């Protein structure tokens, strides 16, 4: 997939994964927050190849509700955009696939996680492959069509990490500027002035509240919902505590629980689970809260970029990388009962890669403590620790912890 920027085309990380899946599965479902570029992706596949139908078109939406066969029973491949607006359409897609399982028949896009939507009773299990299109990574914005160098680090021997990262042509960048513009293509690529971005972010928030949210649930108390969004944005990187969040937003805990689920379903909020060897314990331990895009989070909170936003940038890049992979990787954070904590843990197969993020230009040996504790806990499964910071030094702070500028990796 590509984004047009003037006369230049910016490739997207998910493009290769999408092409592979369309060659194998009868249906591919691409979901993500509105304005991440899903419709651009879908429209690119139209000329001479696919029919294109968007449920944002009221006539198409009406057909999906009254006679979905008109949309799905054709001979050629078809793209159905914004399918979350009529979840029942998925049953017609299932029937069409069961009659003809040719690869690539359906490309479905939606601005909500269909697997989390209560209204969706058909998951297309065994018939569809799911992809998530996140806002643009830093390297996508630079025209490289990729995420950070996570795959390289996992594949390379640790002794070669420093040379691997030193050999790139990456240029230093102010992480706060990246956090403020976020990754939505319009404000990140097309808009250069903060005032323009503020107008765009405010319009995005209003559209989400007044229209997109209503596709998921009937909520009339929009000022209350927006207040909860702000409370969530002010708690980036913290453990989810619904009682405290309800107190901040003057809302009962059951309402907070329901509305946080809606934010997660629409990809605005991200819950990062705790890492534990026992997978059942991961479900029990409290997750940490982050946002799908730092630009909208900073706009809603009214805050200045801080350490939690740098963490959020790293997590966003990790999510984009993970969800474009063929082989699934897991992401989590690690925390002990005594308070030791590692910001992120990549679990790829039997390999663990612990990552700490510090908004400091001069990392110290003491910043390695929790990474080394993690390695001591998990032994041979754990790779060397990676300490990302805002300075320029690329060095081994300890024999098993490499300190690297964030922009050398992201």
C-alpha positions, 0 to 999 in steps of 0.5 A: 500500500502507498500514500501519495505525498506530492509526486512521491509515493510513500509505501506502507509496511502492510503492503507486502503482507496484504499481497501475500494474504490475498494470494492465499485466503478467500478474504482478507480483512484490514482494520484500523482507526479511521484515517490510517489509509485503509480506503487509499489501500482499497482504492489502489486495487480497483483499476481493472482488478476489483470492484470497489464498494464503500459503506460510507455511500448511503446507497451501498449501505442500504444495499448491504442491509436489504440485499447483500447478495448484490454486493457479494455474489459477483464473479470478480473480486470485490473490495468492501470498505468500512464494513463495520457499518453493517456487520450482518454483511459478513454472513453474506460474505461467508455464504459467498466464500462457501460457494467459491473459495477462490483466493482474493475474492474479498478485501474487507476494511473497517474502522473497528476491530470486528473481532471485538464488536459485540454486533459481529456474530460472524468472524469468517473463521477459516475463511479470512486473514486479518491485518491491522493498519496502524498510523504511519511509523517513522520509517513509513513517513520517511518513505522506507515502508517499514517499521523499526529494526526489530527483525534485524535485532532478533536475527543478528547475534548480539555481538553484531548489534552495535555495528548493525545499528551504527551502519544505518543512514538514520538521521537524528530527529526530535522525538517530541516533534514526532510525538506531536505530529503522530502517524495519521497520514494527513497531519504527519505528511501533508501538514507542516504547521502545528496550528493546521494539525490542531484543527485536523485533530479536533475535527478527527475527535469530533467525527469520532464522537459524533459518527464513528462511535455511534456505529459501535454503541448508542452513546448520548453523553458525548461530553462525558465520553470525551472527558474519559478520553482525556483521562485515558490520554493523561495516564499513558504508560500507567496500569489500567485502574478503572476506579481511579479513572472513573473518579477523574472523569466523574463516571461510574466504574461500569461505564468506564469499563464499557467505554474503554472497551469501545476505545480499544475496539476503534483502535484509539486506545491500546492495552499492553498486557503483562508478560509472564511465562504462564499465559493465563497470568497475563490475562489476570494481571493489569494491563498498561494503557497507551494510545494508538497515535501520540498526536491525537493523545497529546491533542486530547490531553493538552499535555506536553510530550513526556517520557510516556509519549516516547514509550508510546512511540516505541510501542506504536512501531512495535505494534505495526511491526508485529501485525505485519509479520507472518509469524506472530510475535507477542508484546508485553511489559514486565513487572515484579512484585518488588517494583522492578519493571521493563517497558516492553518485552518482545516474545518471538518464538522462544526468544525474548527481547527486553526493551527499556525506554528512557527520555534522557540523552545520557543513560547511566549504568543504573538504567540497566538494572531492571533489564539485567534482572529480567535476563537473570530471571529468564536465562538463555531465552532472553537476548541482551537488553536494549536501552533506547534513549534520546541522546547520540551514544551507541554503546554497551553500558553493561556486557548485556545491555546496549544503549542506542539512540531511539532514532537508530532503531525506530 
